[in-house]
Amino acid sequence: MIGINLIVAAVITAGLLGAFLLSNSTVGNLIGNVADLGIQEMKNVSFTLSVDRHGEISFEKQKNLSIEITGRMQGVVGDGEFESGSGASLRGFSGRGRISDMVVLNGTVDKIEISDASLSFKAKKFDASSEFSSASVENLFLAGLRLENVTGSLNQGGTEIKFSSTTVILEGAGGKFTFGNGLVIDGRAKKVSIPTSGIRIE
């Protein structure tokens, strides 16, 4: 994809440190890469990030996630197998998982809703995979997230920054992650940066 100049939609004011400089973006060789390095403290950078693609996102040692999945899904709850053509809603999921073109989850769950059925229990073993069309994960925390060769926008403090074919790096990011035709993150982070433009928010 041809690199396009980053466009800053407005002058960055309160809440952003330093001056932001415009520069040409560069095209990375990889779509995305994630490193979950362990729990870190999130700071007060509140943001919404929307990008057109992502690589495999892996996480572990997560607690009390709320997960919504739309798409064919199959797996095991406790000692019983289940299969759904429409997906499932999970509450109180704890454990690990990975999300690329599929969602794979391994851990425990307190509640699962499939179609019109709802089952509640305490920390029931849960393993499942889904070829999803859309999915969202709330309360997810990633120590590090690097998205390469992405196009989209970053909104922070009411100011929108648009970018194209560049790299976005998040540190200590947590909140709601929505997947499907790209990735939207609505949450908080310790640091958000777009290195090729000199943008760094913390």
C-alpha positions, 0 to 999 in steps of 0.5 A: 500500500502506498504511504500517505501523509499523516493528517492531523485533523486539528491542533492538539491542545490540553491533554497532549504533551509536546508538539506534533509534527507531520511527516510522511508515513512508511509502509511496514512489512507486517500487518501487526504484532502483539506482545503481552508482557504482563500486567502493568499499571494503566495511566490516564490516557483515554482514547479511541483507536480505529484501524483497518487491520490487525495481526494475531492478538494473544492474551493470557492471565486475564480475569473477568472478561465480557466477550460477545462473538457472532459466528459459528462457534464450538467448544466445551463447557465443563464436561459437555460439548456445545456448538452454535451457528450464531455465536455466544455471549460470555460473562466472567471469562478468565484465562487466555486466548488469541484472535486473528481470523478466528477466536480461540479461548481457553479458561473458565467462564461464569455465564454463557448465553447461546441463542435463547439458552442461558447457563450460569455457574461458577468458574466452569472450564471453558474451551472454544473456537469461532470463525467469527464475523464480529467479536468484542472483548471488554476489560481486556488488558495488553501490556504491549500492542504494535499495529503495523501498516494500518490506516485509520484514526486516533481520537484523544481528548476530542481531537482526531488524528488520521493516519495511513499505512503507518505503525501505531504502538500502545503500551499498557492498553486496556478497555473494549476491543472490537473486531470485525473489518478491522479493530476498534479500541475504546479505553485507556493506555499508559502511552500511545505513539505513532513513531513516523509522525513524532506523535507520543501521548502519555 
